[in-house]
Amino acid sequence: MKTEFVNTSRPAPISLTKTFEASIHEFSNSGVEATSLEQISAVTGVPYERLSQTFHDTANLFSNVVKWYLRRYEHQILSGFAMHCNPVGAIRIALYECIEIFCEDEDAEDGFLAVKLLELPDTDGVIARQLSQMKGQANALLLQKLEDCKGRFATSFNPVELADFYTEMMVIIIRQACEGVKRDDLYSLADASLERLENQPVVH
């Protein structure tokens, strides 16, 4: 039997999930500017040299953390939405995903991390820019979904107005979830907002 030798001198790949989760905790506890790569190294066990080679400095690490998590959340919110043909069902899925991601439960690490991420000081506007991009993407997909189904509705149906309305509903739900509003209350808010679309006059 041929023996395979492992090259132990080759550095193991960095676990982004582990590194980014630890970074959020450290940024939350110490602030972004006061957190060092040495600190992240001590918490994660990833050698400082590897972190420095990959991220260069704490500011770049912070930028990568924000982009990685918010893009992941964007995909989670919009992937189910994109596969649903019925506009009411599609928008309900998107609103419910906002609740699931950003509600901070004791047993839900994702909710804890999402809230902590958005609470971090954003002196360079990294979070604001990524959230703006996320909002624009959501609005574009909402508009496309509503445009695709406008033939079902009367001529008063306004896809642009409705896309803007439900984009803002997503923002409101995320903000209220981060502020600690109860999950059931957020579901009630989401369901109530859907009445605006459900009550649109249809073509018979």
Buried (B, 14 or more C-beta within 10 A) or exposed (E): EEEEEEEEEEEEEBEEEEBBBBBBBBBBEEEBEEBBBEBBBEBBEBEBEBBBEBBEEBBEBBBBBBBBBBBBBBEBBBEBBEEBEEBBEBBBBBBBBBBBBBBBEEEEEBBBBBBBBBEBEBEEEBBEBBBEBBBEBBBEBBBEBBEEBBEEBEEEBBBEEBBBBBBEBBBBBBEBBBEEBEBEEBBEBBEEBBEEBEEBEEEE
